[in-house]
Amino acid sequence: MMRRRGPCPWVGMLLVIVGGLIILSMILPKDFWWFILGGAMIGAGLYLMRR
């Protein structure tokens, strides 16, 4: 059986991720977020180079 999805599954996924980041930002220290930003930039750069 195929699972039925809404009209914009990417919007829902984005909202879940942003909500999780907002909750984590209240808990984790600021130094952690610089580490995550650096990792995200490296990951985005690798993705763009492979594309």
PDB file of N, H, CA, C and O in Angstrom:
ATOM      1  N   MET A   1       0.836  -1.193   0.000  1.00  0.00           N
ATOM      2  CA  MET A   1       0.000   0.000   0.000  1.00  0.00           C
ATOM      3  C   MET A   1       0.876   1.250   0.000  1.00  0.00           C
ATOM      4  O   MET A   1       1.883   1.329   0.703  1.00  0.00           O
ATOM      5  N   MET A   2       0.479   2.181  -0.774  1.00  0.00           N
ATOM      6  H   MET A   2      -0.339   2.117  -1.346  1.00  0.00           H
ATOM      7  CA  MET A   2       1.196   3.457  -0.820  1.00  0.00           C
ATOM      8  C   MET A   2       0.664   4.364   0.282  1.00  0.00           C
ATOM      9  O   MET A   2      -0.541   4.452   0.514  1.00  0.00           O
ATOM     10  N   ARG A   3       1.585   5.028   0.947  1.00  0.00           N
ATOM     11  H   ARG A   3       2.565   4.956   0.758  1.00  0.00           H
ATOM     12  CA  ARG A   3       1.177   5.958   1.982  1.00  0.00           C
ATOM     13  C   ARG A   3       0.792   7.276   1.337  1.00  0.00           C
ATOM     14  O   ARG A   3       1.506   7.783   0.471  1.00  0.00           O
ATOM     15  N   ARG A   4      -0.293   7.808   1.741  1.00  0.00           N
ATOM     16  H   ARG A   4      -0.873   7.396   2.444  1.00  0.00           H
ATOM     17  CA  ARG A   4      -0.780   9.058   1.158  1.00  0.00           C
ATOM     18  C   ARG A   4      -0.114  10.239   1.846  1.00  0.00           C
ATOM     19  O   ARG A   4      -0.052  10.301   3.074  1.00  0.00           O
ATOM     20  N   ARG A   5       0.371  11.149   1.066  1.00  0.00           N
ATOM     21  H   ARG A   5       0.322  11.098   0.069  1.00  0.00           H
ATOM     22  CA  ARG A   5       1.051  12.327   1.616  1.00  0.00           C
ATOM     23  C   ARG A   5       0.254  13.571   1.302  1.00  0.00           C
ATOM     24  O   ARG A   5      -0.573  13.594   0.390  1.00  0.00           O
ATOM     25  N   GLY A   6       0.519  14.601   2.075  1.00  0.00           N
ATOM     26  H   GLY A   6       1.190  14.583   2.816  1.00  0.00           H
ATOM     27  CA  GLY A   6      -0.147  15.880   1.866  1.00  0.00           C
ATOM     28  C   GLY A   6       0.405  16.582   0.640  1.00  0.00           C
ATOM     29  O   GLY A   6       1.284  16.053  -0.040  1.00  0.00           O
ATOM     30  N   PRO A   7      -0.103  17.768   0.356  1.00  0.00           N
ATOM     31  CA  PRO A   7       0.325  18.492  -0.848  1.00  0.00           C
ATOM     32  C   PRO A   7       1.761  18.986  -0.786  1.00  0.00           C
ATOM     33  O   PRO A   7       2.395  19.145  -1.829  1.00  0.00           O
ATOM     34  N   CYS A   8       2.286  19.232   0.398  1.00  0.00           N
ATOM     35  H   CYS A   8       1.771  19.103   1.245  1.00  0.00           H
ATOM     36  CA  CYS A   8       3.649  19.766   0.530  1.00  0.00           C
ATOM     37  C   CYS A   8       4.405  19.008   1.623  1.00  0.00           C
ATOM     38  O   CYS A   8       4.528  19.515   2.739  1.00  0.00           O
ATOM     39  N   PRO A   9       4.909  17.820   1.334  1.00  0.00           N
ATOM     40  CA  PRO A   9       5.626  17.075   2.379  1.00  0.00           C
ATOM     41  C   PRO A   9       6.907  17.767   2.819  1.00  0.00           C
ATOM     42  O   PRO A   9       7.336  17.595   3.959  1.00  0.00           O
ATOM     43  N   TRP A  10       7.536  18.560   1.924  1.00  0.00           N
ATOM     44  H   TRP A  10       7.187  18.700   0.997  1.00  0.00           H
ATOM     45  CA  TRP A  10       8.780  19.252   2.295  1.00  0.00           C
ATOM     46  C   TRP A  10       8.528  20.358   3.309  1.00  0.00           C
ATOM     47  O   TRP A  10       9.371  20.618   4.168  1.00  0.00           O
ATOM     48  N   VAL A  11       7.375  21.008   3.216  1.00  0.00           N
ATOM     49  H   VAL A  11       6.690  20.797   2.518  1.00  0.00           H
ATOM     50  CA  VAL A  11       7.056  22.077   4.164  1.00  0.00           C
ATOM     51  C   VAL A  11       6.873  21.483   5.554  1.00  0.00           C
ATOM     52  O   VAL A  11       7.361  22.038   6.539  1.00  0.00           O
ATOM     53  N   GLY A  12       6.178  20.369   5.635  1.00  0.00           N
ATOM     54  H   GLY A  12       5.782  19.919   4.835  1.00  0.00           H
ATOM     55  CA  GLY A  12       5.994  19.699   6.923  1.00  0.00           C
ATOM     56  C   GLY A  12       7.308  19.251   7.523  1.00  0.00           C
ATOM     57  O   GLY A  12       7.533  19.411   8.722  1.00  0.00           O
ATOM     58  N   MET A  13       8.182  18.687   6.693  1.00  0.00           N
ATOM     59  H   MET A  13       7.998  18.558   5.718  1.00  0.00           H
ATOM     60  CA  MET A  13       9.489  18.247   7.167  1.00  0.00           C
ATOM     61  C   MET A  13      10.302  19.438   7.662  1.00  0.00           C
ATOM     62  O   MET A  13      10.970  19.349   8.692  1.00  0.00           O
ATOM     63  N   LEU A  14      10.249  20.548   6.934  1.00  0.00           N
ATOM     64  H   LEU A  14       9.707  20.620   6.097  1.00  0.00           H
ATOM     65  CA  LEU A  14      10.973  21.749   7.338  1.00  0.00           C
ATOM     66  C   LEU A  14      10.465  22.275   8.675  1.00  0.00           C
ATOM     67  O   LEU A  14      11.259  22.678   9.524  1.00  0.00           O
ATOM     68  N   LEU A  15       9.154  22.274   8.869  1.00  0.00           N
ATOM     69  H   LEU A  15       8.508  21.946   8.180  1.00  0.00           H
ATOM     70  CA  LEU A  15       8.586  22.764  10.124  1.00  0.00           C
ATOM     71  C   LEU A  15       8.992  21.881  11.297  1.00  0.00           C
ATOM     72  O   LEU A  15       9.270  22.392  12.382  1.00  0.00           O
ATOM     73  N   VAL A  16       9.031  20.570  11.099  1.00  0.00           N
ATOM     74  H   VAL A  16       8.806  20.155  10.218  1.00  0.00           H
ATOM     75  CA  VAL A  16       9.458  19.669  12.168  1.00  0.00           C
ATOM     76  C   VAL A  16      10.920  19.922  12.534  1.00  0.00           C
ATOM     77  O   VAL A  16      11.266  19.958  13.714  1.00  0.00           O
ATOM     78  N   ILE A  17      11.775  20.096  11.529  1.00  0.00           N
ATOM     79  H   ILE A  17      11.493  20.067  10.570  1.00  0.00           H
ATOM     80  CA  ILE A  17      13.195  20.339  11.791  1.00  0.00           C
ATOM     81  C   ILE A  17      13.398  21.671  12.496  1.00  0.00           C
ATOM     82  O   ILE A  17      14.167  21.748  13.454  1.00  0.00           O
ATOM     83  N   VAL A  18      12.727  22.715  12.040  1.00  0.00           N
ATOM     84  H   VAL A  18      12.102  22.652  11.262  1.00  0.00           H
ATOM     85  CA  VAL A  18      12.874  24.035  12.663  1.00  0.00           C
ATOM     86  C   VAL A  18      12.359  24.004  14.104  1.00  0.00           C
ATOM     87  O   VAL A  18      12.974  24.590  14.995  1.00  0.00           O
ATOM     88  N   GLY A  19      11.248  23.332  14.331  1.00  0.00           N
ATOM     89  H   GLY A  19      10.749  22.856  13.607  1.00  0.00           H
ATOM     90  CA  GLY A  19      10.725  23.214  15.693  1.00  0.00           C
ATOM     91  C   GLY A  19      11.697  22.498  16.611  1.00  0.00           C
ATOM     92  O   GLY A  19      11.888  22.901  17.758  1.00  0.00           O
ATOM     93  N   GLY A  20      12.312  21.434  16.108  1.00  0.00           N
ATOM     94  H   GLY A  20      12.157  21.106  15.176  1.00  0.00           H
ATOM     95  CA  GLY A  20      13.314  20.720  16.907  1.00  0.00           C
ATOM     96  C   GLY A  20      14.522  21.584  17.208  1.00  0.00           C
ATOM     97  O   GLY A  20      15.061  21.539  18.313  1.00  0.00           O
ATOM     98  N   LEU A  21      14.950  22.371  16.229  1.00  0.00           N
ATOM     99  H   LEU A  21      14.511  22.408  15.331  1.00  0.00           H
ATOM    100  CA  LEU A  21      16.093  23.266  16.463  1.00  0.00           C
ATOM    101  C   LEU A  21      15.765  24.342  17.488  1.00  0.00           C
ATOM    102  O   LEU A  21      16.621  24.712  18.291  1.00  0.00           O
ATOM    103  N   ILE A  22      14.546  24.842  17.468  1.00  0.00           N
ATOM    104  H   ILE A  22      13.851  24.540  16.815  1.00  0.00           H
ATOM    105  CA  ILE A  22      14.150  25.867  18.436  1.00  0.00           C
ATOM    106  C   ILE A  22      14.154  25.288  19.844  1.00  0.00           C
ATOM    107  O   ILE A  22      14.627  25.933  20.780  1.00  0.00           O
ATOM    108  N   ILE A  23      13.632  24.083  19.998  1.00  0.00           N
ATOM    109  H   ILE A  23      13.247  23.560  19.238  1.00  0.00           H
ATOM    110  CA  ILE A  23      13.625  23.455  21.316  1.00  0.00           C
ATOM    111  C   ILE A  23      15.056  23.179  21.789  1.00  0.00           C
ATOM    112  O   ILE A  23      15.383  23.416  22.952  1.00  0.00           O
ATOM    113  N   LEU A  24      15.908  22.677  20.888  1.00  0.00           N
ATOM    114  H   LEU A  24      15.643  22.484  19.943  1.00  0.00           H
ATOM    115  CA  LEU A  24      17.295  22.411  21.270  1.00  0.00           C
ATOM    116  C   LEU A  24      18.060  23.688  21.592  1.00  0.00           C
ATOM    117  O   LEU A  24      18.951  23.678  22.441  1.00  0.00           O
ATOM    118  N   SER A  25      17.721  24.785  20.924  1.00  0.00           N
ATOM    119  H   SER A  25      16.997  24.793  20.234  1.00  0.00           H
ATOM    120  CA  SER A  25      18.443  26.038  21.185  1.00  0.00           C
ATOM    121  C   SER A  25      18.184  26.560  22.590  1.00  0.00           C
ATOM    122  O   SER A  25      18.993  27.319  23.124  1.00  0.00           O
ATOM    123  N   MET A  26      17.079  26.169  23.191  1.00  0.00           N
ATOM    124  H   MET A  26      16.422  25.552  22.757  1.00  0.00           H
ATOM    125  CA  MET A  26      16.802  26.577  24.569  1.00  0.00           C
ATOM    126  C   MET A  26      17.611  25.760  25.568  1.00  0.00           C
ATOM    127  O   MET A  26      17.827  26.200  26.697  1.00  0.00           O
ATOM    128  N   ILE A  27      18.061  24.573  25.161  1.00  0.00           N
ATOM    129  H   ILE A  27      17.885  24.216  24.243  1.00  0.00           H
ATOM    130  CA  ILE A  27      18.723  23.655  26.083  1.00  0.00           C
ATOM    131  C   ILE A  27      20.243  23.695  25.956  1.00  0.00           C
ATOM    132  O   ILE A  27      20.953  23.729  26.962  1.00  0.00           O
ATOM    133  N   LEU A  28      20.744  23.691  24.716  1.00  0.00           N
ATOM    134  H   LEU A  28      20.167  23.664  23.899  1.00  0.00           H
ATOM    135  CA  LEU A  28      22.173  23.526  24.482  1.00  0.00           C
ATOM    136  C   LEU A  28      22.922  24.863  24.505  1.00  0.00           C
ATOM    137  O   LEU A  28      22.341  25.902  24.189  1.00  0.00           O
ATOM    138  N   PRO A  29      24.214  24.843  24.878  1.00  0.00           N
ATOM    139  CA  PRO A  29      25.005  26.080  24.933  1.00  0.00           C
ATOM    140  C   PRO A  29      25.335  26.622  23.549  1.00  0.00           C
ATOM    141  O   PRO A  29      25.199  25.923  22.545  1.00  0.00           O
ATOM    142  N   LYS A  30      25.773  27.884  23.511  1.00  0.00           N
ATOM    143  H   LYS A  30      25.884  28.452  24.327  1.00  0.00           H
ATOM    144  CA  LYS A  30      26.041  28.551  22.234  1.00  0.00           C
ATOM    145  C   LYS A  30      27.218  27.943  21.489  1.00  0.00           C
ATOM    146  O   LYS A  30      27.204  27.924  20.258  1.00  0.00           O
ATOM    147  N   ASP A  31      28.224  27.451  22.173  1.00  0.00           N
ATOM    148  H   ASP A  31      28.236  27.467  23.173  1.00  0.00           H
ATOM    149  CA  ASP A  31      29.384  26.857  21.504  1.00  0.00           C
ATOM    150  C   ASP A  31      28.980  25.654  20.659  1.00  0.00           C
ATOM    151  O   ASP A  31      29.561  25.413  19.601  1.00  0.00           O
ATOM    152  N   PHE A  32      28.006  24.913  21.115  1.00  0.00           N
ATOM    153  H   PHE A  32      27.535  25.108  21.975  1.00  0.00           H
ATOM    154  CA  PHE A  32      27.528  23.747  20.372  1.00  0.00           C
ATOM    155  C   PHE A  32      26.976  24.164  19.010  1.00  0.00           C
ATOM    156  O   PHE A  32      27.180  23.472  18.013  1.00  0.00           O
ATOM    157  N   TRP A  33      26.276  25.295  18.976  1.00  0.00           N
ATOM    158  H   TRP A  33      26.109  25.857  19.786  1.00  0.00           H
ATOM    159  CA  TRP A  33      25.658  25.728  17.723  1.00  0.00           C
ATOM    160  C   TRP A  33      26.675  26.163  16.693  1.00  0.00           C
ATOM    161  O   TRP A  33      26.428  26.016  15.496  1.00  0.00           O
ATOM    162  N   TRP A  34      27.827  26.702  17.119  1.00  0.00           N
ATOM    163  H   TRP A  34      28.028  26.822  18.091  1.00  0.00           H
ATOM    164  CA  TRP A  34      28.897  27.028  16.169  1.00  0.00           C
ATOM    165  C   TRP A  34      29.454  25.755  15.555  1.00  0.00           C
ATOM    166  O   TRP A  34      29.768  25.723  14.365  1.00  0.00           O
ATOM    167  N   PHE A  35      29.580  24.705  16.361  1.00  0.00           N
ATOM    168  H   PHE A  35      29.325  24.732  17.327  1.00  0.00           H
ATOM    169  CA  PHE A  35      30.048  23.419  15.870  1.00  0.00           C
ATOM    170  C   PHE A  35      29.068  22.856  14.841  1.00  0.00           C
ATOM    171  O   PHE A  35      29.496  22.364  13.796  1.00  0.00           O
ATOM    172  N   ILE A  36      27.768  22.918  15.114  1.00  0.00           N
ATOM    173  H   ILE A  36      27.421  23.317  15.963  1.00  0.00           H
ATOM    174  CA  ILE A  36      26.744  22.433  14.194  1.00  0.00           C
ATOM    175  C   ILE A  36      26.748  23.266  12.904  1.00  0.00           C
ATOM    176  O   ILE A  36      26.610  22.708  11.816  1.00  0.00           O
ATOM    177  N   LEU A  37      26.903  24.581  13.012  1.00  0.00           N
ATOM    178  H   LEU A  37      27.015  25.034  13.897  1.00  0.00           H
ATOM    179  CA  LEU A  37      26.945  25.438  11.832  1.00  0.00           C
ATOM    180  C   LEU A  37      28.129  25.077  10.943  1.00  0.00           C
ATOM    181  O   LEU A  37      27.987  25.000   9.723  1.00  0.00           O
ATOM    182  N   GLY A  38      29.288  24.855  11.542  1.00  0.00           N
ATOM    183  H   GLY A  38      29.404  24.917  12.533  1.00  0.00           H
ATOM    184  CA  GLY A  38      30.457  24.449  10.761  1.00  0.00           C
ATOM    185  C   GLY A  38      30.225  23.113  10.059  1.00  0.00           C
ATOM    186  O   GLY A  38      30.573  22.958   8.889  1.00  0.00           O
ATOM    187  N   GLY A  39      29.639  22.151  10.768  1.00  0.00           N
ATOM    188  H   GLY A  39      29.356  22.277  11.719  1.00  0.00           H
ATOM    189  CA  GLY A  39      29.342  20.856  10.162  1.00  0.00           C
ATOM    190  C   GLY A  39      28.331  20.965   9.036  1.00  0.00           C
ATOM    191  O   GLY A  39      28.454  20.283   8.019  1.00  0.00           O
ATOM    192  N   ALA A  40      27.338  21.816   9.211  1.00  0.00           N
ATOM    193  H   ALA A  40      27.239  22.370  10.038  1.00  0.00           H
ATOM    194  CA  ALA A  40      26.329  22.005   8.171  1.00  0.00           C
ATOM    195  C   ALA A  40      26.938  22.653   6.932  1.00  0.00           C
ATOM    196  O   ALA A  40      26.584  22.299   5.808  1.00  0.00           O
ATOM    197  N   MET A  41      27.848  23.596   7.133  1.00  0.00           N
ATOM    198  H   MET A  41      28.135  23.884   8.046  1.00  0.00           H
ATOM    199  CA  MET A  41      28.494  24.249   5.990  1.00  0.00           C
ATOM    200  C   MET A  41      29.387  23.270   5.231  1.00  0.00           C
ATOM    201  O   MET A  41      29.423  23.290   4.001  1.00  0.00           O
ATOM    202  N   ILE A  42      30.105  22.417   5.954  1.00  0.00           N
ATOM    203  H   ILE A  42      30.075  22.400   6.953  1.00  0.00           H
ATOM    204  CA  ILE A  42      30.930  21.405   5.306  1.00  0.00           C
ATOM    205  C   ILE A  42      30.049  20.432   4.529  1.00  0.00           C
ATOM    206  O   ILE A  42      30.356  20.081   3.390  1.00  0.00           O
ATOM    207  N   GLY A  43      28.960  20.000   5.145  1.00  0.00           N
ATOM    208  H   GLY A  43      28.710  20.285   6.070  1.00  0.00           H
ATOM    209  CA  GLY A  43      28.035  19.089   4.472  1.00  0.00           C
ATOM    210  C   GLY A  43      27.417  19.702   3.231  1.00  0.00           C
ATOM    211  O   GLY A  43      27.291  19.032   2.206  1.00  0.00           O
ATOM    212  N   ALA A  44      27.025  20.981   3.310  1.00  0.00           N
ATOM    213  H   ALA A  44      27.128  21.525   4.143  1.00  0.00           H
ATOM    214  CA  ALA A  44      26.449  21.661   2.145  1.00  0.00           C
ATOM    215  C   ALA A  44      27.498  21.810   1.037  1.00  0.00           C
ATOM    216  O   ALA A  44      27.179  21.654  -0.142  1.00  0.00           O
ATOM    217  N   GLY A  45      28.734  22.109   1.406  1.00  0.00           N
ATOM    218  H   GLY A  45      28.993  22.236   2.364  1.00  0.00           H
ATOM    219  CA  GLY A  45      29.799  22.230   0.415  1.00  0.00           C
ATOM    220  C   GLY A  45      30.065  20.907  -0.290  1.00  0.00           C
ATOM    221  O   GLY A  45      30.238  20.882  -1.509  1.00  0.00           O
ATOM    222  N   LEU A  46      30.099  19.806   0.459  1.00  0.00           N
ATOM    223  H   LEU A  46      29.958  19.826   1.449  1.00  0.00           H
ATOM    224  CA  LEU A  46      30.294  18.496  -0.147  1.00  0.00           C
ATOM    225  C   LEU A  46      29.131  18.133  -1.056  1.00  0.00           C
ATOM    226  O   LEU A  46      29.330  17.565  -2.129  1.00  0.00           O
ATOM    227  N   TYR A  47      27.934  18.455  -0.633  1.00  0.00           N
ATOM    228  H   TYR A  47      27.773  18.916   0.240  1.00  0.00           H
ATOM    229  CA  TYR A  47      26.747  18.168  -1.459  1.00  0.00           C
ATOM    230  C   TYR A  47      26.815  18.941  -2.779  1.00  0.00           C
ATOM    231  O   TYR A  47      26.527  18.387  -3.840  1.00  0.00           O
ATOM    232  N   LEU A  48      27.193  20.216  -2.714  1.00  0.00           N
ATOM    233  H   LEU A  48      27.427  20.666  -1.852  1.00  0.00           H
ATOM    234  CA  LEU A  48      27.266  21.024  -3.915  1.00  0.00           C
ATOM    235  C   LEU A  48      28.395  20.590  -4.840  1.00  0.00           C
ATOM    236  O   LEU A  48      28.260  20.685  -6.060  1.00  0.00           O
ATOM    237  N   MET A  49      29.523  20.108  -4.274  1.00  0.00           N
ATOM    238  H   MET A  49      29.633  20.030  -3.283  1.00  0.00           H
ATOM    239  CA  MET A  49      30.615  19.649  -5.113  1.00  0.00           C
ATOM    240  C   MET A  49      30.268  18.343  -5.817  1.00  0.00           C
ATOM    241  O   MET A  49      30.707  18.124  -6.946  1.00  0.00           O
ATOM    242  N   ARG A  50      29.501  17.483  -5.188  1.00  0.00           N
ATOM    243  H   ARG A  50      29.144  17.660  -4.271  1.00  0.00           H
ATOM    244  CA  ARG A  50      29.123  16.207  -5.797  1.00  0.00           C
ATOM    245  C   ARG A  50      28.009  16.373  -6.822  1.00  0.00           C
ATOM    246  O   ARG A  50      27.839  15.524  -7.697  1.00  0.00           O
ATOM    247  N   ARG A  51      27.269  17.432  -6.724  1.00  0.00           N
ATOM    248  H   ARG A  51      27.407  18.122  -6.013  1.00  0.00           H
ATOM    249  CA  ARG A  51      26.118  17.662  -7.591  1.00  0.00           C
ATOM    250  C   ARG A  51      26.501  18.002  -8.965  1.00  0.00           C
ATOM    251  O   ARG A  51      25.634  18.223  -9.810  1.00  0.00           O
TER     252      ARG A  51
END
